[in-house]
Amino acid sequence: MAAEMFREGKSNTEIARKLGVSRKSVILWRSDWGASGHDGLKIGTPGRKSRLNDAQWRDIEKALLEGPRVHGYDTDLWTLKRIAGLIHKMTGVSYHPCSVWELLMRLGWSHQRPHRLAKERNEEEIVRWKKEEWPRIKKGHKIMEQP
């Protein structure tokens, strides 16, 4: 519609009003239309182009799958801050930790919390306690009878 209005010689203000967009958008569209014709107005992929190429993303994903301990961390938990540091270390490109989450979603990763178990956990003792102690406790407190 904008291209047709450009051909008709309508003003940026008039086009903006008719299409319900800002005048600034129309000015940008007109510039694109003037440089590339109708093709200049086609909508491309939204958002900024990635600063990392596909090979770098594959290397980062491989490193993430190796786990944090392989990369010098003392726990098995990837945090956004750690991932941002890993990306910078591997590529020299800095991302704010808040932006890392959006990047991970593009890779198809999801937010997960680790299932935590105490290191001291003793499965045999837990089974014994559930079998012997819990039934005794479960019976409850007996109420003292009134004289």
DSSP file (Angstrom, degrees, kcal/mol; ACC not computed):
  #  RESIDUE AA STRUCTURE BP1 BP2  ACC     N-H-->O    O-->H-N    N-H-->O    O-->H-N    TCO  KAPPA ALPHA  PHI   PSI    X-CA   Y-CA   Z-CA
    1    1 A M     >        0   0    0      0, 0.0     4,-2.1     0, 0.0     5,-0.2   0.000 360.0 360.0 360.0 -42.5    0.0    0.0    0.0
    2    2 A A  H  >  +     0   0    0      1,-0.2     4,-2.4     2,-0.2     5,-0.2   0.915 360.0  53.4 -62.6 -42.2    2.8    2.4    0.9
    3    3 A A  H  > S+     0   0    0      1,-0.2     4,-2.3     2,-0.2    -1,-0.2   0.909 108.6  49.7 -59.8 -42.3    4.6    1.8   -2.4
    4    4 A E  H  > S+     0   0    0      1,-0.2     4,-1.7     2,-0.2    -1,-0.2   0.908 111.3  48.8 -62.9 -41.5    1.4    2.6   -4.3
    5    5 A M  H  X>S+     0   0    0     -4,-2.1     5,-2.2     2,-0.2     4,-0.5   0.849 108.3  53.9 -68.1 -33.7    1.0    5.8   -2.3
    6    6 A F  H ><5S+     0   0    0     -4,-2.4     3,-1.3     1,-0.2    -2,-0.2   0.935 108.7  49.8 -62.7 -44.7    4.6    6.7   -3.0
    7    7 A R  H 3<5S+     0   0    0     -4,-2.3    -2,-0.2     1,-0.3    -1,-0.2   0.851 107.6  54.0 -61.4 -35.0    4.0    6.3   -6.7
    8    8 A E  H 3<5S-     0   0    0     -4,-1.7    -1,-0.3    -5,-0.2    -2,-0.2   0.595 115.4-119.1 -77.0  -9.5    0.9    8.5   -6.4
    9    9 A G  T <<5 +     0   0    0     -3,-1.3    -3,-0.2    -4,-0.5    -2,-0.1   0.700  53.1 163.3  82.6  20.0    3.1   11.2   -4.8
   10   10 A K      < -     0   0    0     -5,-2.2    -1,-0.2     1,-0.1     2,-0.1  -0.355  40.5-104.0 -71.7 154.8    1.3   11.4   -1.5
   11   11 A S     >  -     0   0    0      1,-0.1     4,-2.4    -2,-0.0     5,-0.2  -0.336  22.2-115.5 -77.8 159.1    3.0   13.0    1.4
   12   12 A N  H  > S+     0   0    0      1,-0.2     4,-2.6     2,-0.2     5,-0.2   0.891 116.9  52.1 -59.5 -40.6    4.7   11.1    4.3
   13   13 A T  H  > S+     0   0    0      2,-0.2     4,-2.3     1,-0.2    -1,-0.2   0.921 110.0  47.6 -63.7 -44.5    2.2   12.6    6.7
   14   14 A E  H  > S+     0   0    0      2,-0.2     4,-2.4     1,-0.2    -2,-0.2   0.913 113.6  47.5 -64.0 -43.3   -0.8   11.6    4.6
   15   15 A I  H  X S+     0   0    0     -4,-2.4     4,-2.4     2,-0.2     5,-0.2   0.919 111.3  51.2 -64.4 -43.5    0.5    8.0    4.2
   16   16 A A  H  X>S+     0   0    0     -4,-2.6     5,-1.9     1,-0.2     4,-1.3   0.919 111.6  47.6 -59.3 -44.4    1.3    7.8    7.9
   17   17 A R  H  <5S+     0   0    0     -4,-2.3    -1,-0.2     1,-0.2    -2,-0.2   0.922 113.8  46.5 -63.9 -45.0   -2.3    8.9    8.8
   18   18 A K  H  <5S+     0   0    0     -4,-2.4    -1,-0.2     1,-0.2    -2,-0.2   0.850 119.4  39.5 -68.1 -34.7   -3.9    6.5    6.3
   19   19 A L  H  <5S-     0   0    0     -4,-2.4    -1,-0.2    -5,-0.2    -2,-0.2   0.545 106.6-122.9 -94.0  -7.5   -1.8    3.5    7.4
   20   20 A G  T  <5S+     0   0    0     -4,-1.3     2,-0.2     1,-0.2    -3,-0.2   0.878  70.3 118.2  70.8  37.2   -1.8    4.2   11.1
   21   21 A V  S   <S-     0   0    0     -5,-1.9    -1,-0.2    -6,-0.2    -2,-0.1  -0.764  70.1 -82.7-126.2 173.6    1.9    4.4   11.5
   22   22 A S     >  -     0   0    0     -2,-0.2     4,-1.6     1,-0.1     5,-0.1  -0.417  31.6-123.5 -76.1 154.7    4.4    7.0   12.5
   23   23 A R  H  > S+     0   0    0      1,-0.2     4,-2.2     2,-0.2     5,-0.1   0.858 112.8  59.9 -63.2 -35.3    5.7    9.6   10.0
   24   24 A K  H  > S+     0   0    0      1,-0.2     4,-2.2     2,-0.2    -1,-0.2   0.893 102.1  52.4 -61.7 -40.3    9.2    8.4   10.8
   25   25 A S  H  > S+     0   0    0      1,-0.2     4,-2.7     2,-0.2    -1,-0.2   0.917 108.7  50.1 -61.0 -42.8    8.4    4.9    9.6
   26   26 A V  H  X S+     0   0    0     -4,-1.6     4,-2.8     2,-0.2    -1,-0.2   0.894 107.9  53.4 -63.9 -39.3    7.0    6.2    6.3
   27   27 A I  H  X S+     0   0    0     -4,-2.2     4,-1.9     2,-0.2    -1,-0.2   0.921 111.4  46.1 -60.9 -43.8   10.2    8.3    5.8
   28   28 A L  H  X S+     0   0    0     -4,-2.2     4,-2.4     2,-0.2    -2,-0.2   0.906 112.7  50.0 -65.1 -41.6   12.3    5.1    6.3
   29   29 A W  H  X S+     0   0    0     -4,-2.7     4,-3.0     1,-0.2    -2,-0.2   0.918 109.2  51.6 -61.6 -43.1   10.0    3.1    4.0
   30   30 A R  H  X S+     0   0    0     -4,-2.8     4,-2.6     1,-0.2    -1,-0.2   0.894 109.3  50.6 -62.9 -38.8   10.3    5.8    1.3
   31   31 A S  H  X S+     0   0    0     -4,-1.9     4,-1.8     2,-0.2    -1,-0.2   0.931 113.0  45.3 -63.4 -45.7   14.1    5.7    1.6
   32   32 A D  H  X S+     0   0    0     -4,-2.4     4,-2.7     2,-0.2     5,-0.3   0.895 113.8  50.1 -63.2 -40.8   14.1    1.9    1.2
   33   33 A W  H  X S+     0   0    0     -4,-3.0     4,-2.2     1,-0.2    -2,-0.2   0.896 110.0  50.5 -64.9 -41.0   11.6    2.2   -1.7
   34   34 A G  H  < S+     0   0    0     -4,-2.6    -1,-0.2    -5,-0.2    -2,-0.2   0.858 116.7  40.9 -64.9 -35.8   13.7    4.8   -3.4
   35   35 A A  H  < S+     0   0    0     -4,-1.8    -2,-0.2    -5,-0.2    -1,-0.2   0.866 136.5  10.9 -81.3 -38.1   16.8    2.6   -3.1
   36   36 A S  H >< S-     0   0    0     -4,-2.7     3,-0.7     1,-0.3     4,-0.3   0.334  91.4-136.6-128.0   6.2   15.4   -0.8   -4.0
   37   37 A G  G >< S-     0   0    0     -4,-2.2     3,-1.1    -5,-0.3     4,-0.4  -0.341  71.1 -19.2  69.7-153.0   11.9   -0.3   -5.3
   38   38 A H  G >  S+     0   0    0      1,-0.3     3,-1.6     2,-0.2     4,-0.3   0.851 136.4  60.8 -59.1 -36.5    9.1   -2.6   -4.1
   39   39 A D  G X  S+     0   0    0     -3,-0.7     3,-1.3     1,-0.3    -1,-0.3   0.794  93.1  66.2 -62.3 -27.8   11.6   -5.2   -2.9
   40   40 A G  G <  S+     0   0    0     -3,-1.1    -1,-0.3    -4,-0.3    -2,-0.2   0.687  97.5  54.8 -67.0 -17.0   13.0   -2.7   -0.5
   41   41 A L  G <  S+     0   0    0     -3,-1.6    -1,-0.3    -4,-0.4    -2,-0.2   0.476  79.5 116.4 -95.5  -3.2    9.8   -2.7    1.4
   42   42 A K  S <  S-     0   0    0     -3,-1.3     2,-0.5    -4,-0.3    -3,-0.0  -0.412  71.5-116.4 -67.6 140.9    9.7   -6.5    2.0
   43   43 A I        -     0   0    0     -2,-0.1    -1,-0.1     1,-0.1    -2,-0.1  -0.655  34.6-168.3 -81.4 126.0    9.9   -7.5    5.6
   44   44 A G        -     0   0    0     -2,-0.5    -1,-0.1     1,-0.2    -3,-0.0  -0.073  46.6 -45.6 -93.3-161.0   13.0   -9.4    6.5
   45   45 A T        -     0   0    0      1,-0.1    -1,-0.2    -2,-0.1     4,-0.0  -0.568  68.5-120.9 -69.7 127.0   13.8  -11.4    9.6
   46   46 A P        +     0   0    0      0, 0.0    -1,-0.1     0, 0.0    -3,-0.0  -0.306  69.7  30.1 -70.4 155.3   12.9   -9.2   12.6
   47   47 A G  S    S-     0   0    0      2,-0.0     2,-0.1     3,-0.0     3,-0.1  -0.066  98.4 -45.6  89.5 170.5   15.5   -8.2   15.1
   48   48 A R        -     0   0    0      1,-0.1     2,-0.1    -2,-0.0     3,-0.1  -0.454  62.8-103.2 -76.5 145.9   19.2   -7.6   15.0
   49   49 A K        -     0   0    0     -2,-0.1    -1,-0.1     1,-0.1    -2,-0.0  -0.440  46.1 -98.1 -68.3 142.2   21.5  -10.0   13.1
   50   50 A S        -     0   0    0      1,-0.1    -1,-0.1    -2,-0.1    -3,-0.0  -0.295  18.7-143.0 -62.1 142.2   23.4  -12.3   15.4
   51   51 A R  S    S+     0   0    0     -3,-0.1     2,-0.4     2,-0.1    -1,-0.1   0.513  85.0  67.4 -83.2  -4.8   27.0  -11.3   16.2
   52   52 A L  S    S-     0   0    0     41,-0.0    -2,-0.1     2,-0.0     2,-0.1  -0.913  80.0-131.9-116.4 143.4   28.0  -15.0   16.1
   53   53 A N     >  -     0   0    0     -2,-0.4     4,-2.1     1,-0.1     3,-0.2  -0.347  33.9 -96.9 -86.3 173.9   28.0  -17.2   13.1
   54   54 A D  H  > S+     0   0    0      1,-0.2     4,-2.3     2,-0.2     5,-0.2   0.864 122.8  54.0 -59.9 -39.2   26.5  -20.7   12.9
   55   55 A A  H  > S+     0   0    0      1,-0.2     4,-2.1     2,-0.2    -1,-0.2   0.898 108.4  49.7 -64.3 -39.8   29.9  -22.4   13.6
   56   56 A Q  H  > S+     0   0    0      2,-0.2     4,-2.5     1,-0.2    -1,-0.2   0.909 109.8  51.1 -65.2 -41.2   30.4  -20.4   16.7
   57   57 A W  H  X S+     0   0    0     -4,-2.1     4,-2.7     1,-0.2    -2,-0.2   0.899 108.9  51.2 -63.3 -39.5   26.9  -21.2   18.0
   58   58 A R  H  X S+     0   0    0     -4,-2.3     4,-2.4     2,-0.2    -1,-0.2   0.917 110.8  48.7 -62.8 -42.0   27.6  -25.0   17.4
   59   59 A D  H  X S+     0   0    0     -4,-2.1     4,-2.3     2,-0.2    -2,-0.2   0.898 112.1  48.6 -64.2 -40.4   30.9  -24.7   19.4
   60   60 A I  H  X S+     0   0    0     -4,-2.5     4,-2.5     2,-0.2    -2,-0.2   0.929 111.3  49.3 -65.5 -44.4   29.1  -22.9   22.2
   61   61 A E  H  X S+     0   0    0     -4,-2.7     4,-2.2     1,-0.2    -2,-0.2   0.907 110.5  50.9 -61.9 -41.2   26.3  -25.5   22.3
   62   62 A K  H  X S+     0   0    0     -4,-2.4     4,-1.3     1,-0.2    -1,-0.2   0.919 110.5  49.4 -60.8 -44.0   28.9  -28.2   22.4
   63   63 A A  H  X S+     0   0    0     -4,-2.3     4,-0.9     1,-0.2    -2,-0.2   0.883 109.3  51.9 -63.8 -39.0   30.6  -26.5   25.3
   64   64 A L  H >< S+     0   0    0     -4,-2.5     3,-0.7     1,-0.2    -1,-0.2   0.902 107.6  52.2 -64.3 -40.2   27.3  -26.1   27.2
   65   65 A L  H 3< S+     0   0    0     -4,-2.2    -1,-0.2     1,-0.2    -2,-0.2   0.783 100.5  62.4 -67.6 -26.4   26.6  -29.8   26.7
   66   66 A E  H 3< S-     0   0    0     -4,-1.3     4,-0.3    -5,-0.2    -1,-0.2   0.789 111.9-124.7 -67.6 -27.0   30.1  -30.7   28.2
   67   67 A G    <X  -     0   0    0     -4,-0.9     4,-0.6    -3,-0.7     3,-0.5  -0.023  17.2 -80.9  99.8 157.2   28.9  -29.0   31.4
   68   68 A P  T >4>S+     0   0    0      0, 0.0     5,-2.1     0, 0.0     3,-0.9   0.826 119.9  62.8 -64.5 -34.7   30.2  -26.3   33.6
   69   69 A R  G >45S+     0   0    0      1,-0.3     3,-1.7     3,-0.2    -2,-0.1   0.878  97.9  56.8 -62.1 -36.8   32.8  -28.4   35.5
   70   70 A V  G 345S+     0   0    0     -3,-0.5    -1,-0.3     1,-0.3    -3,-0.1   0.786 107.4  51.2 -62.4 -26.2   34.7  -29.0   32.2
   71   71 A H  G <<5S-     0   0    0     -3,-0.9    -1,-0.3    -4,-0.6    -2,-0.2   0.116 131.0 -88.4-103.6  20.7   35.0  -25.2   31.9
   72   72 A G  T < 5S+     0   0    0     -3,-1.7     2,-0.2     1,-0.3    -3,-0.2   0.511  82.7 131.1  95.7   5.2   36.3  -24.6   35.3
   73   73 A Y      < -     0   0    0     -5,-2.1    -1,-0.3     2,-0.1    -2,-0.1  -0.644  54.4-137.8 -92.4 152.4   33.2  -24.1   37.5
   74   74 A D  S    S+     0   0    0     -2,-0.2     2,-0.3     3,-0.1    -1,-0.1   0.461  82.6  49.9 -91.1  -0.1   32.9  -26.0   40.8
   75   75 A T  S    S-     0   0    0      2,-0.2    -2,-0.1    -7,-0.0     0, 0.0  -0.865  81.1-120.1-130.2 168.4   29.2  -27.0   40.3
   76   76 A D  S    S+     0   0    0     -2,-0.3     2,-0.6    -8,-0.1    -2,-0.0  -0.004  77.5 110.0 -94.3  28.2   27.1  -28.6   37.5
   77   77 A L        -     0   0    0    -10,-0.1     2,-0.5    37,-0.0    -2,-0.2  -0.914  56.0-152.1-113.0 120.0   24.8  -25.5   37.2
   78   78 A W        -     0   0    0     -2,-0.6     2,-0.3     4,-0.1    -2,-0.1  -0.781  18.3-172.6 -84.4 126.5   24.9  -23.3   34.1
   79   79 A T     >  -     0   0    0     -2,-0.5     4,-2.5     1,-0.1     5,-0.2  -0.760  37.4-111.3-109.4 163.9   23.8  -19.7   35.0
   80   80 A L  H  > S+     0   0    0     -2,-0.3     4,-2.5     1,-0.2     5,-0.2   0.883 120.2  52.7 -61.7 -37.2   23.2  -17.0   32.5
   81   81 A K  H  > S+     0   0    0      2,-0.2     4,-2.1     1,-0.2    -1,-0.2   0.914 109.9  47.7 -64.8 -42.6   26.2  -15.1   33.9
   82   82 A R  H  > S+     0   0    0      2,-0.2     4,-2.4     1,-0.2    -2,-0.2   0.907 112.2  49.3 -63.9 -41.8   28.4  -18.2   33.4
   83   83 A I  H  X S+     0   0    0     -4,-2.5     4,-2.7     2,-0.2    -2,-0.2   0.906 109.2  51.9 -66.3 -41.0   27.1  -18.8   29.9
   84   84 A A  H  X S+     0   0    0     -4,-2.5     4,-2.2     1,-0.2    11,-0.3   0.910 111.3  48.7 -59.8 -41.2   27.7  -15.1   29.0
   85   85 A G  H  X S+     0   0    0     -4,-2.1     4,-2.7     2,-0.2    -2,-0.2   0.893 110.2  50.9 -64.7 -40.5   31.3  -15.6   30.3
   86   86 A L  H  X S+     0   0    0     -4,-2.4     4,-2.5     2,-0.2     5,-0.2   0.924 109.6  50.0 -62.8 -45.4   31.7  -18.8   28.2
   87   87 A I  H  X>S+     0   0    0     -4,-2.7     4,-2.4     1,-0.2     6,-0.6   0.926 113.2  46.4 -59.6 -44.8   30.5  -17.0   25.1
   88   88 A H  H  X5S+     0   0    0     -4,-2.2     4,-2.2     1,-0.2    -2,-0.2   0.917 112.7  49.6 -64.3 -42.8   33.0  -14.2   25.7
   89   89 A K  H  <5S+     0   0    0     -4,-2.7    -1,-0.2     1,-0.2    -2,-0.2   0.888 117.9  39.6 -62.9 -39.6   35.8  -16.5   26.4
   90   90 A M  H  <5S+     0   0    0     -4,-2.5    -2,-0.2    -5,-0.2    -1,-0.2   0.808 135.5  13.9 -81.7 -30.7   35.2  -18.6   23.3
   91   91 A T  H  <5S-     0   0    0     -4,-2.4    -3,-0.2    -5,-0.2    -2,-0.2   0.615  88.3-122.1-123.0 -17.9   34.4  -15.8   20.8
   92   92 A G  S  <<S+     0   0    0     -4,-2.2     2,-0.5    -5,-0.5    -4,-0.2   0.472  72.5 127.1  82.4   0.9   35.4  -12.5   22.3
   93   93 A V        -     0   0    0     -6,-0.6     2,-0.4    -9,-0.0    -1,-0.3  -0.814  51.6-144.0 -96.2 129.0   31.8  -11.3   21.9
   94   94 A S        +     0   0    0     -2,-0.5     2,-0.4    -3,-0.1    -9,-0.1  -0.782  19.3 178.3 -97.3 132.6   30.2   -9.9   25.0
   95   95 A Y        -     0   0    0     -2,-0.4    -7,-0.1   -11,-0.3    -8,-0.1  -0.982  32.5-116.9-125.6 142.0   26.5  -10.4   25.9
   96   96 A H    >>  -     0   0    0     -2,-0.4     3,-1.6     1,-0.1     4,-1.2  -0.562  30.9-117.9 -71.5 141.9   24.7   -9.2   29.0
   97   97 A P  H 3> S+     0   0    0      0, 0.0     4,-0.8     0, 0.0     3,-0.3   0.829 114.4  59.6 -52.5 -33.4   23.5  -12.2   31.0
   98   98 A C  H 3> S+     0   0    0      1,-0.2     4,-0.5     2,-0.2     3,-0.3   0.829 105.4  48.9 -65.5 -29.8   19.9  -11.0   30.5
   99   99 A S  H <> S+     0   0    0     -3,-1.6     4,-1.6     1,-0.2     3,-0.3   0.730  95.6  73.2 -79.6 -22.7   20.3  -11.3   26.7
  100  100 A V  H  X S+     0   0    0     -4,-1.2     4,-2.5    -3,-0.3     5,-0.2   0.863  89.0  60.1 -61.4 -36.3   21.7  -14.8   27.0
  101  101 A W  H  X S+     0   0    0     -4,-0.8     4,-2.1    -3,-0.3    -1,-0.2   0.913 104.4  48.7 -60.3 -43.4   18.3  -16.3   27.8
  102  102 A E  H  X S+     0   0    0     -4,-0.5     4,-1.6    -3,-0.3    -1,-0.2   0.892 110.9  51.3 -63.5 -38.6   16.9  -15.1   24.5
  103  103 A L  H  X S+     0   0    0     -4,-1.6     4,-1.1     1,-0.2    -2,-0.2   0.908 109.1  50.4 -64.3 -41.4   19.8  -16.5   22.6
  104  104 A L  H  <>S+     0   0    0     -4,-2.5     5,-2.5     1,-0.2     4,-0.4   0.875 106.1  55.3 -65.7 -37.1   19.4  -19.9   24.4
  105  105 A M  H ><5S+     0   0    0     -4,-2.1     3,-1.3     1,-0.2    -1,-0.2   0.887 103.3  55.8 -63.1 -37.5   15.7  -20.0   23.5
  106  106 A R  H 3<5S+     0   0    0     -4,-1.6    -1,-0.2     1,-0.3    -2,-0.2   0.821 105.5  52.6 -62.9 -30.0   16.7  -19.5   19.8
  107  107 A L  T 3<5S-     0   0    0     -4,-1.1    -1,-0.3    -3,-0.3    -2,-0.2   0.523 123.6-108.5 -81.4  -5.4   18.8  -22.6   20.1
  108  108 A G  T < 5S+     0   0    0     -3,-1.3    -3,-0.2    -4,-0.4     2,-0.2   0.627  70.6 144.4  88.3  14.2   15.9  -24.5   21.5
  109  109 A W      < -     0   0    0     -5,-2.5     2,-0.3    -6,-0.1    -1,-0.3  -0.522  32.6-154.1 -83.6 154.5   17.2  -24.6   25.1
  110  110 A S        -     0   0    0     -2,-0.2     2,-0.4     0, 0.0    -1,-0.0  -0.856  25.3 -94.2-126.5 163.3   14.8  -24.4   28.0
  111  111 A H        +     0   0    0     -2,-0.3     2,-0.4     2,-0.0   -10,-0.0  -0.617  50.1 171.9 -76.3 127.0   15.0  -23.3   31.6
  112  112 A Q        -     0   0    0     -2,-0.4     0, 0.0     0, 0.0     0, 0.0  -0.995  24.7-147.8-138.8 144.4   15.7  -26.2   33.9
  113  113 A R        -     0   0    0     -2,-0.4     2,-0.1   -36,-0.0   -36,-0.0  -0.899  31.5-110.6-107.7 141.8   16.5  -26.5   37.6
  114  114 A P        -     0   0    0      0, 0.0     2,-0.7     0, 0.0   -37,-0.0  -0.398  24.9-118.6 -70.1 146.8   18.7  -29.3   38.8
  115  115 A H        -     0   0    0     -2,-0.1     2,-0.4     2,-0.0     0, 0.0  -0.776  38.5-150.6 -82.4 114.6   17.2  -32.1   40.9
  116  116 A R        +     0   0    0     -2,-0.7     2,-0.4    -3,-0.0    -3,-0.0  -0.750  22.2 174.6-100.4 134.3   19.2  -31.8   44.1
  117  117 A L        -     0   0    0     -2,-0.4     2,-0.0     4,-0.0    -2,-0.0  -0.990  38.7-103.9-130.3 141.4   20.0  -34.6   46.5
  118  118 A A    >   -     0   0    0     -2,-0.4     3,-1.4     1,-0.1     0, 0.0  -0.360  20.8-134.3 -63.1 141.3   22.2  -34.3   49.5
  119  119 A K  T 3  S+     0   0    0      1,-0.3    -1,-0.1    -2,-0.0     0, 0.0   0.825 107.8  55.5 -63.9 -30.5   25.6  -35.9   49.1
  120  120 A E  T 3  S+     0   0    0      2,-0.1    -1,-0.3     0, 0.0    -2,-0.1   0.451  78.5 135.9 -82.6   0.2   25.2  -37.5   52.4
  121  121 A R    <   -     0   0    0     -3,-1.4     2,-0.6     1,-0.1    -4,-0.0  -0.233  38.3-163.3 -56.5 130.4   21.9  -39.2   51.4
  122  122 A N     >  -     0   0    0      1,-0.1     4,-2.0     2,-0.0     3,-0.2  -0.913   6.0-168.7-120.6 100.8   21.8  -42.8   52.4
  123  123 A E  H  > S+     0   0    0     -2,-0.6     4,-2.3     1,-0.2     5,-0.2   0.862  86.5  53.4 -60.5 -39.2   19.1  -44.7   50.5
  124  124 A E  H  > S+     0   0    0      1,-0.2     4,-2.3     2,-0.2    -1,-0.2   0.909 109.8  48.1 -63.9 -41.3   19.2  -47.8   52.7
  125  125 A E  H  > S+     0   0    0      2,-0.2     4,-2.6     1,-0.2    -1,-0.2   0.857 109.7  53.2 -67.9 -34.7   18.7  -45.7   55.9
  126  126 A I  H  X S+     0   0    0     -4,-2.0     4,-2.5     2,-0.2    -2,-0.2   0.929 109.8  47.5 -65.0 -44.6   15.8  -43.8   54.2
  127  127 A V  H  X S+     0   0    0     -4,-2.3     4,-1.9     1,-0.2    -2,-0.2   0.924 113.8  48.1 -61.7 -44.8   14.0  -47.1   53.4
  128  128 A R  H  X>S+     0   0    0     -4,-2.3     4,-2.9     2,-0.2     5,-0.5   0.918 112.0  49.2 -61.6 -44.5   14.6  -48.4   56.9
  129  129 A W  I  X>S+     0   0    0     -4,-2.6     5,-2.6     1,-0.2     4,-1.0   0.913 111.4  48.8 -63.8 -43.3   13.3  -45.2   58.5
  130  130 A K  I  <5S+     0   0    0     -4,-2.5    -1,-0.2     3,-0.2    -2,-0.2   0.866 117.2  42.6 -63.7 -35.3   10.2  -45.2   56.3
  131  131 A K  I  <5S+     0   0    0     -4,-1.9    -2,-0.2    -5,-0.2    -1,-0.2   0.882 131.5  17.5 -79.6 -39.7    9.5  -48.8   57.2
  132  132 A E  I  X5S+     0   0    0     -4,-2.9     4,-0.7    -5,-0.2    -3,-0.2   0.871 129.5  34.3-103.4 -47.2   10.3  -48.7   60.9
  133  133 A E  I  X<S+     0   0    0     -4,-1.0     4,-2.3    -5,-0.5     3,-0.2   0.923 110.3  56.4 -82.3 -45.2   10.2  -45.2   62.3
  134  134 A W  H  ><S+     0   0    0     -5,-2.6     4,-3.1     1,-0.2     5,-0.2   0.899 105.0  51.6 -59.7 -44.3    7.6  -43.4   60.3
  135  135 A P  H  > S+     0   0    0      0, 0.0     4,-1.1     0, 0.0    -1,-0.2   0.892 111.3  49.7 -59.4 -36.7    4.7  -45.9   61.2
  136  136 A R  H  < S+     0   0    0     -4,-0.7     3,-0.3    -3,-0.2     4,-0.3   0.919 115.9  41.5 -66.6 -42.9    5.6  -45.4   64.9
  137  137 A I  H >< S+     0   0    0     -4,-2.3     3,-1.8     1,-0.2    -1,-0.2   0.875 107.8  61.8 -70.7 -37.9    5.6  -41.6   64.6
  138  138 A K  H 3< S+     0   0    0     -4,-3.1    -1,-0.2     1,-0.3    -2,-0.2   0.777  85.0  74.8 -62.3 -28.9    2.5  -41.6   62.4
  139  139 A K  T 3< S-     0   0    0     -4,-1.1    -1,-0.3    -3,-0.3    -2,-0.2   0.764  98.1-146.7 -58.2 -23.2    0.4  -43.2   65.1
  140  140 A G    <   -     0   0    0     -3,-1.8     2,-0.4    -4,-0.3    -1,-0.1  -0.115  24.7 -44.8  87.8 176.8    0.5  -39.8   66.7
  141  141 A H        -     0   0    0     -3,-0.1     2,-0.4     1,-0.0    -4,-0.0  -0.673  53.5-127.8 -86.1 136.8    0.5  -38.6   70.2
  142  142 A K        -     0   0    0     -2,-0.4     2,-0.4     1,-0.0    -2,-0.1  -0.687  23.6-123.8 -83.8 136.4   -1.8  -40.2   72.7
  143  143 A I        -     0   0    0     -2,-0.4     2,-0.2     1,-0.1    -1,-0.0  -0.645  26.6-116.9 -81.8 131.3   -3.9  -37.7   74.6
  144  144 A M        -     0   0    0     -2,-0.4     2,-0.2     1,-0.1    -1,-0.1  -0.464  31.3-118.1 -68.9 136.2   -3.6  -38.0   78.3
  145  145 A E        -     0   0    0     -2,-0.2    -1,-0.1     1,-0.1    -3,-0.0  -0.497  23.7-120.2 -76.9 144.0   -6.9  -39.0   79.9
  146  146 A Q              0   0    0     -2,-0.2    -1,-0.1     1,-0.1     0, 0.0  -0.605 360.0 360.0 -81.6 140.5   -8.4  -36.6   82.4
  147  147 A P              0   0    0      0, 0.0    -1,-0.1     0, 0.0    -2,-0.0   0.500 360.0 360.0 -70.7 360.0   -8.9  -37.9   85.9
